[in-house]
Amino acid sequence: MKQIDHVTLQSPLLGQISIKPFLPDHDSSLLHSWLTQPYAKFWGMENASIDEVKAFYSTLINSGHETAYLGYINGTAQFLIEIYDVSHHEIASHIDITAGDIGFHILLAPNRHPIRGFSHAVMQHCMQFIFDEYHATRILVEPDCHNHKVHALNLSVGFRHLKTVRLKQKQALLGELTKTAFNHSKQYAEHLNSSIQLNDRSPDATQFASHI
């Protein structure tokens, strides 16, 4: 699994987004402060120590088939993403894997300064990053079945829920995002003029959800 050194993107809503490799020696303390918050319970590390977080991500990055990045918005770390080769993941036994498949996880920082449309904008740029930098043809996700906020976030950028699968540590909702579906969702969001409109119950938001 290759690692990208540094990518900078521009978001009309958020400003400058920088995606940089996660450095366990430097970044584990910060990530620990996120993972031990109640909202991050689905990551299963709420009781982990800083050293355990550091060891986990050192192993992940050195595995050769997974990597992690921190995302900065206007210079402040605001999200973590993990990218993995699905052929080395347990979901490979639940779906036909093809060339160009990339697995994905995301964790947002504690929401101290809410911005409407924030999560959708971050997710959209993360998907663009993977399609562009990893030349993905399909992105796969497997969030916990009870993680409803992430399910909604996935749908908002074009993911399609496939089926429920039993993994070692969770009952997961397997989902896929093709580049075609992503481009369609992005064009629709641009048509609405603002991702904020995707977060209400307006007819436009309902119509957006109906296509996925």
C-alpha positions in Angstrom: 0.0 0.0 0.0 1.7 3.2 -1.2 1.7 6.3 1.0 1.2 9.8 -0.4 3.5 12.4 1.1 1.1 15.4 1.2 -1.9 16.6 -0.8 -3.6 20.0 -0.5 -7.3 20.5 -1.6 -9.5 23.5 -1.6 -13.0 23.4 -0.2 -15.5 26.2 -0.9 -17.1 25.6 2.5 -14.1 24.7 4.7 -11.0 26.3 3.1 -7.7 24.5 2.7 -7.6 20.8 3.4 -4.2 19.1 3.8 -3.9 15.4 4.0 -0.6 14.1 5.5 0.7 10.7 6.6 -0.1 9.8 10.2 3.1 9.7 12.2 2.7 7.5 15.3 5.5 9.0 17.3 4.2 12.5 16.7 0.4 12.2 16.3 -0.7 9.4 18.7 -1.3 11.7 21.7 -3.7 13.8 19.6 -5.5 10.8 18.2 -5.7 9.3 21.6 -7.7 12.4 22.7 -10.2 11.7 20.0 -10.4 7.9 20.3 -11.2 8.0 24.0 -14.2 10.3 23.5 -17.7 8.6 23.8 -18.6 9.5 20.2 -15.6 7.3 19.0 -16.9 4.2 20.7 -17.2 2.3 17.4 -13.4 2.3 17.0 -13.2 0.1 20.1 -10.2 2.1 21.6 -12.0 4.1 24.3 -9.9 2.6 27.0 -6.6 2.5 25.1 -3.5 4.2 26.4 -1.4 6.5 24.3 1.2 3.8 24.0 -1.4 1.4 22.8 -2.6 3.8 20.1 1.0 4.4 19.0 1.7 0.6 18.8 -1.6 0.0 16.9 -0.9 2.5 14.2 2.8 1.6 14.0 1.7 -2.0 13.2 -1.0 -0.8 10.8 1.4 1.4 8.8 4.2 -1.1 8.8 1.8 -3.9 7.6 2.4 -3.0 3.9 -1.3 -3.2 3.1 -2.8 -0.4 5.3 -1.9 3.2 5.9 -3.3 6.2 7.8 -3.5 10.0 7.2 -4.4 13.0 9.3 -6.5 15.7 7.6 -5.9 19.3 8.5 -8.3 22.1 7.8 -6.7 25.5 7.7 -3.8 24.1 9.6 -5.7 22.3 12.4 -6.0 18.5 12.5 -9.7 17.6 12.0 -9.9 14.0 10.8 -8.2 10.7 10.5 -8.6 8.3 7.6 -7.4 4.8 7.1 -6.9 3.2 3.7 -6.4 -0.5 3.2 -6.0 -3.2 0.5 -9.3 -5.1 0.8 -7.7 -8.3 -0.4 -5.9 -8.5 3.0 -9.1 -7.6 5.0 -11.7 -10.0 6.3 -14.4 -8.5 4.1 -12.7 -10.2 1.1 -14.6 -13.3 2.1 -17.9 -11.5 1.9 -17.6 -9.8 -1.5 -16.0 -10.4 -4.9 -12.8 -8.2 -4.9 -11.6 -6.7 -8.1 -8.6 -4.6 -9.1 -8.9 -1.0 -8.0 -10.9 -1.8 -4.8 -9.8 0.3 -1.8 -11.1 0.1 1.8 -11.7 3.1 3.9 -12.3 4.3 7.5 -12.8 7.8 8.8 -12.8 9.4 12.3 -13.6 13.1 12.7 -12.1 15.2 15.5 -14.4 16.3 18.4 -17.0 18.7 17.1 -16.1 21.9 19.1 -17.0 24.5 16.4 -20.0 23.1 14.4 -20.2 24.0 10.7 -23.3 22.9 8.9 -22.2 20.6 6.0 -18.8 20.0 7.6 -18.9 16.2 7.6 -20.2 15.9 4.1 -17.5 18.3 2.8 -14.7 16.4 4.5 -16.1 13.0 3.2 -16.4 14.3 -0.3 -12.8 15.5 -0.4 -11.6 12.2 1.1 -13.3 10.3 -1.6 -11.8 12.6 -4.2 -8.4 12.0 -2.7 -8.7 8.2 -2.9 -10.0 8.2 -6.4 -7.3 10.6 -7.6 -4.3 9.4 -5.7 -5.0 5.7 -5.4 -6.7 5.4 -8.8 -9.5 3.5 -7.1 -12.4 2.1 -9.1 -14.4 1.3 -6.1 -14.2 2.3 -2.4 -15.5 -0.2 0.2 -16.6 0.5 3.8 -17.8 -1.8 6.6 -19.0 0.4 9.5 -20.8 -1.1 12.5 -24.5 -1.7 11.9 -25.4 0.7 14.7 -23.2 3.5 13.5 -26.1 5.4 11.9 -24.3 8.7 11.6 -21.7 7.2 9.4 -24.3 5.3 7.3 -25.9 8.6 6.5 -22.6 10.2 5.8 -21.7 7.4 3.4 -25.0 7.7 1.6 -24.5 11.5 1.2 -21.5 11.0 -1.1 -23.0 8.2 -3.2 -22.3 4.9 -1.3 -24.7 2.0 -1.8 -25.4 -0.3 1.1 -24.9 -3.9 0.0 -25.5 -6.2 2.9 -24.9 -6.9 6.5 -21.9 -9.1 7.3 -20.5 -10.7 10.4 -16.9 -9.6 11.1 -14.7 -10.7 13.9 -15.4 -7.6 16.1 -18.7 -6.3 14.8 -21.8 -6.8 12.7 -21.1 -4.5 9.8 -23.0 -2.9 7.0 -21.0 -3.4 3.8 -21.1 -0.5 1.3 -19.6 0.4 -2.0 -18.9 3.6 -3.9 -18.0 3.6 -7.6 -16.5 6.6 -9.2 -19.6 7.0 -11.4 -21.9 7.1 -8.3 -19.5 9.5 -6.6 -19.5 11.9 -9.5 -23.2 11.7 -9.7 -23.6 12.6 -6.0 -21.1 15.4 -6.3 -22.8 16.9 -9.3 -26.1 16.8 -7.5 -24.6 18.5 -4.5 -23.3 21.2 -6.7 -26.7 21.6 -8.3 -28.2 22.2 -4.8 -25.5 24.9 -4.5 -24.5 23.9 -1.0 -24.0 20.6 0.9 -25.9 22.3 3.8 -29.1 21.5 1.9 -28.3 17.8 2.1 -28.7 17.9 5.9 -32.3 19.0 6.1 -35.6 17.3 5.3 -36.3 19.4 2.2 -37.7 17.8 -1.0 -34.2 18.3 -2.5 -32.6 16.3 0.3 -35.2 13.6 -0.1 -34.7 13.4 -3.8 -30.9 13.3 -3.4 -31.2 10.3 -1.0 -33.6 8.5 -3.3 -31.1 8.0 -6.1 -28.9 5.9 -3.7 
